[in-house]
Structure formats: structure tokens, C-alpha cells
Amino acid sequence: MIAAFALILVCQLFGEVISELFDLPVPGPVIGLVLLFFGLLIKRNPPKVLTDAADNLLIHFSLLFVPAGVGVVTQIDRLKGDWLPIAAALTLSTLMTIVLTALLMSRLLPKAKTAKNAEDGQ
Amino acid sequence: MNETDITQLWVYLSTKPLTGLTITLVAYAIGFWLYQKSDRNPLCNPVVIAIALIATLLKLTGTPYATYFEGAQFVHFLLGPATVALAVPLFRQTETLKRALPVIVLGVLFGSLMASASTVVLAWALGASPETLASLAPKSVTTPVAMGIAENIGGVPALTAVCVIATGIVGATLGPMVMNMARLKDWRARGFAMGVASHGIGTARAFQVNETAGAFSGLAMGLNTMATALTIPFLWHWIFG
């Protein structure tokens, strides 16, 4: 488990170093993601400790957004001025993106052999 | 204990990182418990509940955000490693990726550009400031990445964090409803769209509804993170100089 977490941190560290060294606009963790992904492609059979460590980090992925989200308290003044454009743009844009992307993908994705579709429409 | 004692105790405790960390976990646990109690109603989002509880507590006690963050940073820090860890679910989708690579790349590029361009145009039309526009542009990718992009293009990272989370919540709660209205039934397409438009919060929701939708959502989120981080800063500097 320690080795798996260490590997994940090493990928992130390399990512940060590459991002800083080449002055890339891409954040370090994304480069770390790419590095680990290519590592997995080469290795093919990732050790179970690594996949377990990754799954454990991701189970409560949404918890990790809480501290940044509480930052809303520092943005109250800015939000007072611009809250309507922000709320309207964000909501409309997100729903438009979801519907149009889903439409595009349902047309273009090859038919799955055992396509189980939404019946109760959750 | 009288009131001054309690105030003094709080003044002491609030300077300890332990307090911010504990509050974060307890608030999320309450949010998650309510979410399960509500029969997993998407409107009872654990992240929203936790943020509302903590923001109220900070307001009532007059505690600055920076003090809270001294403890909460330990949770926040994990966003970096968790972003790297997304490589694992992405790797599990290698077969799907290989089979439909051109379609998936097209879908990610479409969703990524659509998500940023439509917000910026809408917010601009409604009179938002240039700083707000730059903070909104990367709203559909996961928080640490979006904050990095916002900083690069002249936005306010803290405002971006708020917008990213709001986007995730809008997608997770209203996304499935609008897809039902549009009679979209393919779980793969539904999950993919959730991941592109509303990152980790949308993906968490997709996993709760359907395994296939979750896998496609994770795939789309991971690829969109890369696509947006690689395109938006360049496009932004190219268009706005």
C-alpha cells in the first residue's frame, strides 16, 4: 500500500516538475495522470495494491472538493456583483453540454452487443 | 461552562489544524448520511450539505476561511494524488478506448469546447466582468486542474473552485432529468456526457446509478481534464491575447 501511494506521489511530483520546467499551462497532477496511464499501458497488468490504492482514493472523491467549496465564503462580495450571469451561464451551459454531448455520443458510439439501456430513467 | 469559557475554548481550538480537518469529515459524514436517508435523492448532495454546514459554522463563529483551511488543507491536498489515480479507472477502459477512439476523442473535444465556450459567451452576454469570465471558463474540469487553468488565464482560482463545484452539482442533480426529457437511453452516452460536463461530482453520481454509465463518465472526465488543460490556456491567450 505504501509503495502504491509512493508511486502515485512520484507521478504527481514528476508531473509538477515537468509542468514547472517547461512552463506548461497544464497542471502537474494531469501530467502525473498521463504518466501513470502510459506506465499502466506498458506494464499491462497493474499490481492489485496499486489499483486498490487508487480505488480507495477515489471512493469518496467528492469529499475532497469540500475545502475548496467552503472558499465560497471568501467570494461573497464578488458573487454579489456577478451572481446572476454566473448562475445562469453555469446552469444553462452545463445542461446544454450534457444533452448535446449525450446526443452526439448516442449517435456515434458503435452499438454494444449487450446494450442495457436506461429504463427507469434515473 | 459560561459563554466566555466557550468562546475562549473555540479561540484555542480554531487555531489547531485538527479542528478544520475534523469539521470537514464530520460535515461530509452528516451530508452523506442525509443523502442515504433521502433514498439517494440527487438534490441532497453530500458536498452541498457539507459546504453549507461548514460555511454557516464559520460565519456564526466569525472564523476566517484561512484558519479553517489550515486543517482542511490535508483533505484538499489529496485532490492531487486522486487526480493521478484517475489513470487506473481510465486504464480499465483501454479496450473501449481502442474500439471507439476517434468517436471518443471527438466527443471529448466537442464537450470540452462546448462547456467552456458556452459559459463564457453566456456570462459575457449577461455582463460578467473579464475576471469572472476567466474564472468560469474551466468550470467543467476537476477542481485542482480548473484552478490551475484559471490562474494561467487571469481568473480568480477561489471563484473557479466555487464555479466548478456548482457545475458538478448542477450536472449531477439536473443532468439526468434533462437527458430523460431528451429521451436519451444509452448508458454509455449518458455517463460520458456527465463526465465531460460535470467532472468528479457527475461521475460519482453516474457510478451510483449504473456501472457502465460510471465507467464512461470516468473515462470522459479523465480525457476532458487533459483536453481542457491542453486547449483552453492556448485558445484563451490566442483569442484574448
Interface residues (C-beta under 8 A of the other chain):
Chain A: F5 I8 L9 C11 Q12 G15 P25 V26 P27 G28 P29 V30 G32 L33 V34 L36 F37 G39 L40 L41 P46 L50 T51 A53 A54 D55 L57 L58 H60 F61 S62 L63 L64 F65 V66 P67 A68 G69 V70 G71 V72 V73 T74 Q75 R78 L79 G81 D82 L84 P85 I86 A87 A88 A89 L90 T91 L92 S93 T94 L95 M96 T97 I98 V99 L100 T101 A102 L103 L104 M105 S106 L108 L109 P110 A112 A115 K116 N117 A118 E119 G121 Q122
Chain B: T24 L25 A27 Y28 P46 V47 A50 I51 I54 A55 L58 K59 Y65 Y68 F69 A72 Q73 V75 H76 L78 L79 G80 P81 A82 T83 V84 A85 L86 A87 V88 P89 L90 F91 T94 R99 A100 V103 L106 G107 F110 G111 M114 A115 S118 T119 V120 L122 A123 L126 G127 A128 S129 T132 L136 K139 S140 T143 P144 V145 M147 G148 I149 N152 V156 A158 L159 A161 V162 C163 V164 I165 A166 T167 G168 V170 G171 L174 G175 P176 V178 M179 N180 A182 L184 K185 D186 W187 R188 A189 R190 F192 A193 M194 V196 A197 S198 G200 I201 T203 A204 V209 N210 T212 G222 T225 M226 A229 L230 P233 F234
